[in-house]
Amino acid sequence: MTRVKRSLHARKKRRATLELTKGFRGEANSGYRRAKEALMKADSYAYRDRRNRKRDFRKLWITRINAAARINGMSYSQFMHGLSKAGVELDRKVLADIAVRDADAFRRFAEIAREASAA
């Protein structure tokens, strides 16, 4: 069996890792071992936080809808229940945007929800 000399591939791999860790603090951007550890940690944080960002945005939308619904004399749950009974199929992202940008349109949605939940 012939001997495999890895110098080119090993250097290429290390150089790629150090390129990805540019801007990290301390030895995490210059020493290969620390850079590899920091990169693994950073990748795990990125994977986790891509999911957490969806969670955070949903919380923000619910908070905005709740605030706008309470201005119109309803709670968030009453508002959403009324909308679902009325057959309005807008998601929380759009409703939160309407709540922030167009108070009159949101007031009309609140009226629709109030009428549907009363009926």
Buried (B, 14 or more C-beta within 10 A) or exposed (E): EEEEEEEEEEEEEBEEBBEBBEEBEEBBBEBBEBBBBBBEEBEEEEEEEEEEEEEEEBEEBBEBBBEBBEEBEBEBEBBBBBBEBBEBEEEBBEBBBBBBEEEEEBBEBBEBBBEBBEE
